[in-house]
Amino acid sequence: MGFRTGIAGLIGAGLLALSAGCADTRGNESSGAYVDDASITSTVKARLVEDKTVDAPAIGVETSNGNVVLSGVARSSLEKSTVESIAMKVRGVKGIQNNVAVRP
């Protein structure tokens, strides 16, 4: 197991552990949906870290009701589309809003 894969696993496990104990603070979103969103976010982040073509720390990921919002800066259009493709393949993702900017 490589360093990046190990870190990705730790990040994912930590986020899941934290989210499981959180109270619902998102209005009408159920606690189950909040945990699912946290799981989707952590899985997307972990997969970005695993992909050697993506600068994972430069990409932000937020999820609400299964809809993922990507932000940050990519080095190229290819990297931007790769980030979106990775996110779409995560189980539970309903939609993607790709706000990643391509660095000039």
Buried (B, 14 or more C-beta within 10 A) or exposed (E): EEEBEEBBBEBBEEBBEEBEEEEEEBEEBEBEBBBBBBBBBBBBBBBBBBBEEBBBEBBBBBBBBBBBBBBBBBEEEEBBEBBBEBBEEBEEBEEBEBEBEEEE
